Amino acid sequence: MNIQEDSVVICFSLFDLGGEYYCYTSDITCSFPANGKFTPKQRLIYDAVLKSNRAVMAECKPGESTLQLYIVTIHVYRVMYGPTCRKVP
């Protein structure tokens, strides 16, 4: 596999972790730029995911619905990319 400089590598074998607890399944996957430095577009995507992750974690509390947490994520993306969230600048 040839990895281009602007590729984003998803590291499945090294940092792909998952667990299950009472029928709840979770997964963590690490992604990183192929050459060690993000391109501007990669940085935008990385920052959006990081900001939404932090916002969701701040909202997590007993009884919070996954729908509400999803809405928090969409809100972060809309603030960053506009109302459609369909196109990364």
Backbone hydrogen bonds in HBPLUS format (Angstrom, degrees):
<---DONOR---> <-ACCEPTOR-->    atom                        ^
c    i                          cat <-CA-CA->   ^        H-A-AA   ^      H-
h    n   atom  resd res      DA  || num        DHA   H-A  angle D-A-AA Bond
n    s   type  num  typ     dist DA aas  dist angle  dist       angle   num
A0007-SER N   A0004-GLN O   3.03 MM   3  5.25 162.9  2.06 116.4 118.4     1
A0034-ALA N   A0007-SER O   3.36 MM  27  5.82 164.1  2.38 149.4 147.3     2
A0009-VAL N   A0032-PHE O   2.99 MM  23  5.58 156.0  2.05 162.8 161.3     3
A0032-PHE N   A0009-VAL O   3.09 MM  23  5.58 159.6  2.13 153.6 159.6     4
A0011-CYS N   A0030-CYS O   3.08 MM  19  5.80 157.3  2.13 163.3 170.5     5
A0017-LEU N   A0028-ILE O   2.90 MM  11  5.18 158.0  1.95 152.3 157.4     6
A0028-ILE N   A0017-LEU O   2.76 MM  11  5.18 158.1  1.80 155.1 159.3     7
A0019-GLY N   A0026-SER O   3.06 MM   7  5.43 152.9  2.13 138.5 143.7     8
A0026-SER N   A0019-GLY O   2.94 MM   7  5.43 159.9  1.98 156.0 159.8     9
A0021-TYR N   A0024-TYR O   2.83 MM   3  5.15 153.4  1.90 143.4 152.2    10
A0024-TYR N   A0021-TYR O   2.93 MM   3  5.15 157.3  1.99 113.1 120.6    11
A0036-GLY N   A0033-PRO O   3.29 MM   3  5.28 162.4  2.32 104.0 109.2    12
A0043-ARG N   A0039-THR O   2.88 MM   4  6.07 160.3  1.92 159.6 165.0    13
A0044-LEU N   A0040-PRO O   3.07 MM   4  6.33 151.6  2.15 144.3 151.2    14
A0045-ILE N   A0041-LYS O   3.14 MM   4  6.46 161.1  2.18 150.6 154.7    15
A0046-TYR N   A0042-GLN O   2.85 MM   4  6.05 168.7  1.86 156.4 159.9    16
A0047-ASP N   A0043-ARG O   2.84 MM   4  5.91 166.1  1.86 150.0 154.1    17
A0048-ALA N   A0044-LEU O   3.00 MM   4  6.15 152.8  2.07 143.1 150.5    18
A0049-VAL N   A0045-ILE O   3.04 MM   4  6.30 163.2  2.07 155.3 158.8    19
A0050-LEU N   A0046-TYR O   2.92 MM   4  6.13 163.0  1.95 153.1 158.4    20
A0051-LYS N   A0047-ASP O   2.83 MM   4  5.95 165.5  1.85 149.9 154.0    21
A0052-SER N   A0048-ALA O   2.96 MM   4  6.08 160.6  2.00 146.0 151.7    22
A0053-ASN N   A0049-VAL O   2.89 MM   4  6.01 153.9  1.96 145.4 153.1    23
A0054-ARG N   A0050-LEU O   2.98 MM   4  6.23 163.7  2.01 151.9 155.5    24
A0055-ALA N   A0051-LYS O   2.93 MM   4  6.11 156.0  1.99 146.4 153.4    25
A0056-VAL N   A0052-SER O   2.91 MM   4  6.04 160.9  1.95 149.1 153.9    26
A0057-MET N   A0053-ASN O   2.95 MM   4  6.15 163.4  1.97 150.7 155.7    27
A0058-ALA N   A0054-ARG O   3.04 MM   4  6.19 146.6  2.15 140.7 149.3    28
A0059-GLU N   A0055-ALA O   3.19 MM   4  6.44 132.7  2.43 136.6 148.5    29
A0059-GLU N   A0056-VAL O   3.00 MM   3  5.08 132.1  2.23  98.8 112.3    30
A0060-CYS N   A0056-VAL O   3.02 MM   4  6.23 125.0  2.33 146.7 161.7    31
A0064-GLU N   A0061-LYS O   3.06 MM   3  5.65 164.8  2.08 143.2 143.6    32
A0069-LEU N   A0065-SER O   3.22 MM   4  6.59 155.6  2.29 144.5 150.9    33
A0070-TYR N   A0066-THR O   2.88 MM   4  6.09 149.2  1.98 144.7 153.2    34
A0071-ILE N   A0067-LEU O   2.93 MM   4  6.23 154.0  1.99 149.3 156.2    35
A0072-VAL N   A0068-GLN O   3.03 MM   4  6.35 148.0  2.14 143.7 151.9    36
A0073-THR N   A0069-LEU O   3.15 MM   4  6.48 155.7  2.21 144.0 149.5    37
A0074-ILE N   A0070-TYR O   2.97 MM   4  6.33 163.4  2.00 155.8 159.6    38
A0075-HIS N   A0071-ILE O   2.91 MM   4  6.09 155.9  1.97 147.2 154.0    39
A0076-VAL N   A0072-VAL O   3.08 MM   4  6.40 157.9  2.13 150.6 155.4    40
A0077-TYR N   A0073-THR O   3.06 MM   4  6.41 164.0  2.09 155.3 159.1    41
A0078-ARG N   A0074-ILE O   2.84 MM   4  6.07 157.8  1.89 153.3 159.7    42
A0079-VAL N   A0075-HIS O   2.94 MM   4  6.15 154.4  2.00 151.3 157.8    43
A0080-MET N   A0076-VAL O   3.07 MM   4  6.32 155.0  2.13 147.4 154.3    44
A0081-TYR N   A0077-TYR O   2.74 MM   4  5.80 159.9  1.78 154.6 160.5    45
A0082-GLY N   A0078-ARG O   2.78 MM   4  4.57 139.0  1.95 127.9 131.0    46
